[in-house]
Amino acid sequence: MTSKHTPEPWRLADHGEIVAGTLRVGFVQPLGKNGILGATGQANGLLMDAAPELLAALREALDAAKLAAIHEHPDTADNLPWYAAGLAAIAKAEGRS
């Protein structure tokens, strides 16, 4: 499955911008004094910065974990709570929830 979001890498740039190459893909608030990110804005920006990689890693982890779960519990692999939670997080990131 391919994502429709702007391809990574994303990075947190000056003044709260989230950029992918030369494209601004987001903006983080709140800014602190003199337009510099405060601690909360910095933390939010770093999370947004990592979002594409986190989404890709979750997809890969779920695929690998499901294969292992099917081997150990073939009748219940689709009913494992962590698997459902991972699928729900991916659906949310893709606007399907």
C-alpha positions in Angstrom: 0.0 0.0 0.0 1.4 3.4 -0.9 0.8 6.5 1.1 -0.5 9.8 -0.3 1.5 12.0 2.0 4.6 13.9 0.9 7.5 11.5 0.7 10.1 11.6 3.5 12.5 12.7 4.7 10.8 15.4 6.6 12.7 17.6 9.0 12.0 20.3 11.6 13.4 23.5 10.2 13.7 27.0 11.6 10.7 28.8 13.1 8.5 25.6 13.4 8.3 24.6 9.7 8.2 20.9 8.8 9.8 20.6 5.4 10.4 17.9 2.9 13.2 19.1 0.6 12.1 22.7 -0.3 8.4 22.0 0.3 6.7 23.1 3.6 4.5 20.3 4.7 3.5 21.6 8.1 4.0 24.2 10.8 4.3 23.7 14.5 2.9 25.9 17.3 3.4 27.2 19.9 6.4 29.4 19.3 8.3 30.8 22.2 10.1 34.2 22.5 11.3 35.8 19.2 9.6 33.2 17.1 11.7 30.3 18.4 10.0 27.0 19.2 9.3 26.4 22.9 9.8 23.0 24.4 6.3 21.8 23.5 6.6 23.0 20.0 10.0 21.4 19.6 8.6 18.1 20.9 5.6 18.3 18.5 7.8 19.2 15.6 10.2 16.3 16.2 7.2 13.9 16.3 5.9 15.3 13.0 9.4 15.1 11.6 9.5 11.4 12.4 5.9 10.6 11.3 6.6 9.2 7.8 9.4 6.9 9.1 7.2 5.8 12.0 4.3 4.9 9.7 6.6 2.9 7.4 8.2 1.1 10.4 4.8 0.3 11.9 3.7 -1.3 8.6 6.8 -3.4 8.4 6.6 -4.4 12.1 3.0 -5.5 11.7 3.7 -7.5 8.6 6.6 -9.3 10.3 4.8 -9.8 13.6 1.7 -11.1 11.9 3.8 -13.7 10.1 5.2 -14.8 13.5 1.8 -14.8 15.1 0.3 -16.9 12.3 3.0 -19.4 12.8 2.4 -19.6 16.6 -1.4 -19.0 16.7 -2.9 -19.5 13.2 -6.5 -19.3 14.3 -6.2 -16.0 16.3 -3.6 -13.9 14.6 -6.1 -11.4 13.2 -7.7 -11.0 16.7 -4.6 -10.0 18.6 -5.1 -6.6 20.3 -1.7 -5.1 19.3 -2.3 -6.0 15.7 -5.7 -4.3 15.6 -4.3 -1.3 17.4 -1.5 -1.0 14.8 -4.0 -1.3 11.9 -6.2 1.4 13.6 -3.2 3.7 13.9 -2.3 3.3 10.2 -6.0 3.9 9.2 -6.0 7.1 11.3 -2.8 8.3 9.6 -4.3 7.6 6.2 -7.6 9.4 7.0 -9.6 6.2 7.0 -10.9 6.2 10.6 
